[in-house]
Amino acid sequence: MKVKEAISKRRAYRSLDPVDISDDLIQDLAEKIQITPSCANKQPWNFIFIRDMDVLTKLFTTLTSGNKWVEKASMIVAVFSKPKNDCVIKERLYYLFDTGMATAFMILRATELGLVAHPIAGFNEEQAKIILSIPEEMRLITLVIIGKHSNEINPVLSDAMKLGEKQRPPRKQIEDFIFINRYENKLKKK
Ligand SMILES: Cc1cc2nc3c(=O)[nH]c(=O)nc-3n(C[C@H](O)[C@H](O)[C@H](O)COP(=O)(O)O)c2cc1C
């Protein structure tokens, strides 16, 4: 798959079927994370690949009410780091940026492998950190939900989420966030 295809195919689907999580899959994703660029090559990220049903079931108790669909996950990838793991240049903290890039690379590779890889923020960070033995000073940035996209829409989804299974949620116009040469010069509409 070409990079542009993986970027276009990636979707935050919420109707999931089970998928086998092999050691090879974890190794494959880990290798893509490993070669992600980072500020001064600090590699600030930590990832826990959770496929043990007992641990998954405990994590499900930390989800917000809108995230019931996550209970169909075959694997959850917990992504965490702390500011001191990466460059801090004046007030520019790079740990979230670099860890986000590594997460995006992992998500694109999972997409290429035909998987859904859906990052979420809707969970109780403190509870999830205790379950996963993540130290207090770390920020649990996201949980990435891994599964296979189901043709059957998950009945726990809200109407908006059901619509989201069929079509990508609307985006801002490109002119609203892309500028040429200076902030005041919006990219002209095609
Ligand atoms: C940081 C982050 C947090 C998110 N948190 C949630 C979440 O808690 N629950 C959920 O259902 N989707 C969550 N999403 C998915 C977004 O809602 C989704 O990416 C967005 O609606 C665009 O849809 P698309 O990714 O299919 O294009 C999150 C996405 C990101 C990047």
The ligand as an ORCA input file, in Angstrom:
! r2SCAN-3c Opt
* xyz 0 1
  C      -6.527     12.178     20.451
  C      -7.800     11.529     19.963
  C      -8.780     11.185     20.885
  C      -9.939     10.544     20.459
  N     -10.817     10.092     21.410
  C     -11.887      9.370     21.016
  C     -12.747      8.774     21.994
  O     -12.541      8.867     23.208
  N     -13.798      8.042     21.534
  C     -14.054      7.876     20.203
  O     -15.030      7.183     19.877
  N     -13.248      8.427     19.258
  C     -12.172      9.151     19.631
  N     -11.317      9.685     18.685
  C     -11.600      9.516     17.245
  C     -12.084     10.809     16.583
  O     -13.390     11.087     17.020
  C     -12.004     10.648     15.053
  O     -10.661     10.491     14.683
  C     -12.611     11.854     14.330
  O     -13.999     11.913     14.557
  C     -12.371     11.811     12.819
  O     -12.809     10.592     12.264
  P     -11.833      9.730     11.334
  O     -10.605      9.456     12.167
  O     -12.588      8.453     11.008
  O     -11.514     10.536     10.122
  C     -10.163     10.313     19.078
  C      -9.174     10.679     18.148
  C      -8.007     11.256     18.589
  C      -6.931     11.597     17.574
*
